[in-house]
Amino acid sequence: MSEIKYKIIGRKYADALKHLMMTVMGALENPAFFIPYSNAEMNDMFSDDHILVGAFDDKKLVGFSLVVMVGNIGDWDGSMTAPEYRGCGIMSETFRRCMAIARKSGIKKIFARAHPDNIASINGVKKNGFIEKEKTEWDGQPRILFELVL
Ligand SMILES: CC(C)(COP(=O)(O)OP(=O)(O)OC[C@H]1O[C@@H](n2cnc3c(N)ncnc32)[C@H](O)[C@@H]1OP(=O)(O)O)[C@@H](O)C(=O)NCCC(=O)NCCS
């Protein structure tokens, strides 16, 4: 593994993103941990109100975080790290970069959701300063809602 580099991902990385998503989704401990993005959501990821930061090992996309902005509210709409790159801080770093951009864009609060059994996700959001708000549902699946005030 070379030094991991981080940058905003544009549309030219759409295929690399799909490849990473398929790898991660295929290896999920529980399919309910990550509800797949629809085609419309995939397309929207590259628009101005979305912050999409990728992690690269040389030219290979190995992780990303996505934050969607609506008014002055942000929504952490997912993170994935390729299995062999986990535990190296990639999710935290991609998210921190999204958060810095969100703050500059006037975002005051970011919400995040995690499946109650998705320990990596729950620990990750808490480690990044999120506070648990309530139990909720997302697409019929249980979720914990977290909030981070910027
Ligand atoms: C969740 C996921 C993105 C974490 O990616 P990662 O790059 O390994 O995470 P990081 O290395 O940045 O870890 C950040 C923090 O999360 C927590 N964490 C990450 N993986 C963990 C695990 N397997 N068990 C417990 N805590 C974990 C830790 O608190 C960690 O901080 P620390 O290393 O200082 O203890 C990754 O496991 C993944 O892609 N999972 C499948 C997709 C998914 O469930 N995404 C989240 C739902 S949106």
The ligand as an ORCA input file, in Angstrom:
! r2SCAN-3c Opt
* xyz 0 1
  C     -17.668      1.426      8.035
  C     -16.412      1.534      7.161
  C     -16.660      2.568      6.061
  C     -15.235      1.959      8.060
  O     -14.136      2.243      7.209
  P     -12.618      2.344      7.741
  O     -11.864      3.115      6.720
  O     -12.125      1.002      8.106
  O     -12.807      3.204      9.068
  P     -11.633      3.985      9.847
  O     -10.363      3.205      9.761
  O     -11.627      5.394      9.395
  O     -12.167      3.900     11.327
  C     -12.670      5.029     11.999
  C     -13.211      4.586     13.331
  O     -14.326      3.723     13.119
  C     -14.323      2.680     14.087
  N     -14.198      1.395     13.405
  C     -13.863      1.178     12.096
  N     -13.898     -0.136     11.827
  C     -14.252     -0.758     12.965
  C     -14.506     -2.133     13.318
  N     -14.384     -3.125     12.407
  N     -14.899     -2.414     14.578
  C     -15.035     -1.434     15.492
  N     -14.834     -0.101     15.230
  C     -14.451      0.213     13.985
  C     -13.181      2.967     15.024
  O     -13.667      3.807     16.074
  C     -12.251      3.761     14.164
  O     -11.415      4.623     14.875
  P     -10.032      4.064     15.502
  O      -9.328      3.366     14.378
  O      -9.307      5.292     15.959
  O     -10.440      3.166     16.608
  C     -16.036      0.155      6.534
  O     -16.018     -0.831      7.548
  C     -16.992     -0.268      5.432
  O     -16.810      0.057      4.255
  N     -18.061     -1.026      5.815
  C     -19.045     -1.487      4.841
  C     -19.936     -0.360      4.366
  C     -20.650      0.285      5.543
  O     -21.201     -0.369      6.415
  N     -20.616      1.636      5.547
  C     -21.172      2.402      6.643
  C     -22.603      2.627      6.474
  S     -22.863      4.151      5.648
*
